């Protein structure tokens, strides 16, 4: 099942007048992958966007496994099915949340490297703030997580939610 890459939920974004010294982010982008920390990041970003009157862009990035090239067709199909099911669950949660909160929300479903896709989406949507969950993988303490790479890029303010 091929789902659209971009879906919009909730009311239309409403630009507010500029007010010197009090304006906050107008577009908040959050990366979600279904992990506990990414779901907390999503909740934090939604609350922040609602309070600021900003739009929320939720990006689900499915990163192919490093061994994807050697998987059998059955295993590759199961991996794709898992991706599609998680994307559908996140899409439905975003739709419900946008309606409940009255929040302009755009849901993006991407495949590839999480850092590269989040960076590209932040640039495309002119994000004022990027929110991600902290990594729960032990190896990221040595190699660096997506959050660390986003912070080091220095192109947007980044909030890392534990």
C-alpha positions as CSV (number, residue, x, y, z in Angstrom):
1,X,0.0,0.0,0.0
2,X,1.5,3.3,-1.1
3,X,0.5,6.1,1.2
4,X,0.8,9.8,0.2
5,X,4.1,11.3,1.3
6,X,2.4,14.4,2.8
7,X,-0.9,14.7,4.6
8,X,-2.4,17.8,6.3
9,X,-4.7,17.6,9.3
10,X,-6.4,20.2,11.5
11,X,-7.2,23.8,10.7
12,X,-5.3,25.9,8.2
13,X,-2.2,27.6,9.6
14,X,-3.1,31.2,10.6
15,X,-0.2,33.6,10.4
16,X,-0.2,35.9,13.4
17,X,1.0,39.5,13.2
18,X,4.6,40.1,14.0
19,X,5.2,41.5,17.4
20,X,8.8,42.5,18.2
21,X,10.3,40.6,21.2
22,X,7.5,38.2,21.6
23,X,7.4,36.2,18.4
24,X,8.3,32.5,18.7
25,X,8.6,29.7,16.2
26,X,6.0,29.6,13.4
27,X,6.9,26.1,12.2
28,X,8.0,23.4,14.6
29,X,9.3,20.2,13.1
30,X,9.5,17.0,15.0
31,X,11.1,13.6,14.0
32,X,9.2,10.5,15.2
33,X,10.1,6.8,14.7
34,X,7.8,5.1,17.2
35,X,10.3,5.0,20.0
36,X,9.4,6.2,23.5
37,X,11.6,9.2,23.3
38,X,10.4,10.2,19.9
39,X,6.8,10.0,21.0
40,X,7.6,12.2,24.0
41,X,9.3,14.6,21.6
42,X,6.1,14.6,19.5
43,X,4.0,15.4,22.5
44,X,6.3,18.2,23.5
45,X,6.4,19.7,20.0
46,X,2.6,19.5,19.7
47,X,2.2,21.4,23.0
48,X,4.7,24.0,22.0
49,X,3.2,24.5,18.6
50,X,-0.3,24.8,20.1
51,X,0.8,27.4,22.7
52,X,2.8,29.4,20.1
53,X,0.0,29.3,17.4
54,X,2.6,27.6,15.1
55,X,2.2,24.8,12.5
56,X,3.6,21.4,13.3
57,X,5.4,19.2,10.8
58,X,5.8,15.6,11.9
59,X,8.4,13.6,10.0
60,X,8.5,9.8,10.2
61,X,11.7,8.5,8.7
62,X,12.1,4.8,8.1
63,X,15.8,4.0,7.8
64,X,16.6,0.8,5.8
65,X,18.6,-1.8,7.7
66,X,22.3,-2.0,6.8
67,X,21.7,-5.6,5.7
68,X,18.6,-4.8,3.6
69,X,20.4,-5.8,0.4
70,X,20.9,-9.4,1.5
71,X,17.4,-10.0,2.9
72,X,15.2,-12.5,1.2
73,X,12.0,-11.3,-0.5
74,X,9.9,-12.7,2.4
75,X,12.0,-10.8,5.0
76,X,12.1,-7.6,3.0
77,X,8.3,-7.8,2.6
78,X,7.9,-8.2,6.4
79,X,10.1,-5.2,7.0
80,X,8.1,-3.1,4.5
81,X,4.8,-4.3,6.2
82,X,6.1,-3.3,9.6
83,X,7.1,0.2,8.2
84,X,3.7,0.6,6.6
85,X,1.9,-0.4,9.8
86,X,3.9,2.0,12.0
87,X,3.4,4.8,9.5
88,X,-0.3,4.2,9.5
89,X,-0.4,4.2,13.4
90,X,1.6,7.5,13.5
91,X,-0.5,9.1,10.8
92,X,-3.7,8.2,12.6
93,X,-2.3,9.5,15.9
94,X,-1.3,12.8,14.2
95,X,-4.8,13.2,12.6
96,X,-6.5,12.6,16.0
97,X,-4.2,15.0,17.8
98,X,-4.5,17.7,15.2
99,X,-8.3,17.6,15.5
100,X,-8.3,17.5,19.3
101,X,-5.8,20.3,19.7
102,X,-7.0,22.4,16.7
103,X,-3.4,22.3,15.5
104,X,-2.3,22.8,11.8
105,X,-0.3,19.6,11.2
106,X,1.6,18.2,8.3
107,X,2.6,14.5,8.3
108,X,5.6,13.5,6.2
109,X,6.6,9.9,5.6
110,X,10.2,9.5,4.3
111,X,12.7,6.7,3.7
112,X,16.4,7.1,4.1
113,X,18.9,8.4,6.6
114,X,17.1,10.1,9.5
115,X,19.5,13.0,9.8
116,X,19.5,13.8,6.1
117,X,15.7,13.5,5.8
118,X,15.0,15.6,8.9
119,X,17.4,18.3,7.6
120,X,15.8,18.3,4.2
121,X,12.3,18.5,5.7
122,X,13.4,21.4,8.0
123,X,14.8,23.3,5.1
124,X,11.7,22.6,2.8
125,X,9.2,23.7,5.5
126,X,11.4,26.6,6.8
127,X,11.3,25.2,10.3
128,X,12.1,27.6,13.1
129,X,12.7,24.8,15.6
130,X,13.5,21.0,15.3
131,X,12.5,18.7,18.1
132,X,13.8,15.1,18.4
133,X,13.9,12.5,21.1
134,X,17.3,11.4,22.6
135,X,18.7,8.2,21.3
136,X,18.2,5.0,23.3
137,X,20.9,3.1,21.5
138,X,24.2,2.6,23.4
139,X,26.4,2.9,20.3
140,X,25.3,6.5,19.7
141,X,27.3,7.6,22.7
142,X,30.4,6.9,20.6
143,X,29.3,7.4,17.0
144,X,26.8,10.3,17.5
145,X,23.0,10.3,17.3
146,X,20.7,12.1,14.9
147,X,20.1,14.7,17.7
148,X,23.9,15.3,18.0
149,X,24.3,15.7,14.3
150,X,21.3,18.1,14.1
151,X,22.8,20.2,16.9
152,X,26.2,20.3,15.3
153,X,24.7,21.4,12.0
154,X,23.7,24.7,13.7
155,X,21.1,25.7,11.2
156,X,18.1,25.5,13.5
157,X,17.5,25.6,17.2
158,X,17.2,21.9,18.3
159,X,15.4,20.6,21.4
160,X,16.3,17.1,22.5
161,X,13.6,15.5,24.6
162,X,14.8,12.7,27.0
